[in-house]
Structures are given as C-alpha cells and as structure tokens.
Amino acid sequence: MFITDILIDAFFAAVAGIGFGAISDPPLKAFPYIALLAAAGHACRFCLMSYGIDIATASMFGGLIIGFGSLWLGKRVHCPMTVLYIPALLPMIPGKFAYRIVFSLIMFLQNMDNPTERTRYFEMFFSNSIVTLTVIFLLAASATLPIFIFQKRAFSLTRHNNKQLSA
C-alpha cells in the first residue's frame, strides 16, 4: 500500500511539473526530465514526511534531489538548470499553508471586535506564514545549491562538447 501511495504522489507531481513547465515553454525534450525531477523530489518529500520529518526539512531534501538531478540531466537536454528545476519545484510549494494564510487574514479582519477569535486567527496567520516562507526558502536554496558547488559545470550545460561536434 505504501509503494502505491508513493507512486501516486510521484505521478501527480510529474503531471503538475509538466503543467508548470508548459507555462514557461521549455524545449520539448525537457518535459520528460521535468516530470522525472518533479516525481523524484515530491516522492522523496512524501516518504520523509511519512516517517515523521517536518515539511520544511523534507522539502529541503526534495529540493536537493531536484537541484542535483537538474545538474545531471541538464547536460542531456542542453538547457540551463533553471529550465528543469523551477517547474519541478512548483508542485512542492505548500499551497495548503498559503491558503490558510489568506483565510486567517480574512477571518482576523472579520473578527476585529472579538479579542479571543482575533488572537486565534493572528496566531494562525503567523504560524502558517512561517511554515510557507521557510519551505519556499529551503526549496529555493537547496535547488540552487548545485549551481554554487559545481559552478563551472552548471554554466556549461548548454555548451556542446567539441568532441561531439567533430564526430
């Protein structure tokens, strides 16, 4: 049962990654790699969260998989890492927490005359804001980390090897 849950999660992440990729118009040969990266990163986060790791740490490890995977797969597609990892990261944005930010803000404003409810929604607003911003920051930092570690390789992904051109 757990394997099917992982595969279903990975499948829907891949579909969402392809959808987000279609918006940014990458080359057609990049779509399978975007789907693979989105599926691998989201499945990693799903597995880690199933074993009790918080969403921020699990998202960081998923982002690392997507970042290093885009470095490795970018050479095959001859496109920059960002073309691969940005659409793959977008399904990992914590939409539930972002929705709760907006909801708690609206409810806070509607309960200005009730101090207990106002305090409840104020705390809800900040706790969801912290989770959302932390996850987004860790996703961005972990996915771009390979660019800083392997700077020369990251910026040569779109270059063709001279041996390939002469063959």
C-alpha angles and dihedrals in degrees: 000000000000092000091053090050090053092048093048090049091048092047095053091045089052091051091049091047091053090049093051089045091054089059093057093045103228122177113287092244089062096063098081090050092048089051092048093049093046091049094047095046095045093044090052091052091046092052094047093048090049088059093052103267114140121254095250096054092041090050090051091056091045089051091050090054091050093046097049090040091054089050090052097041096039091077090059094052096037093226133117120274092245091063088061105034104042096062089041092053097049096077087059094061106117099243095170091059093044090052090051090053091058093041094051091047092053092045091048090055092047093051100050092129095051110072097192095051091041091054091047093053092042090056090044090052094053097042092051091044091054093049094046096046093044093051093047092047093049092047091052095043096046095046093050095044093090089058090060096041097045099028097155094048094044093056094045097057093102094048120097118228113248089229090057092051095050095047 
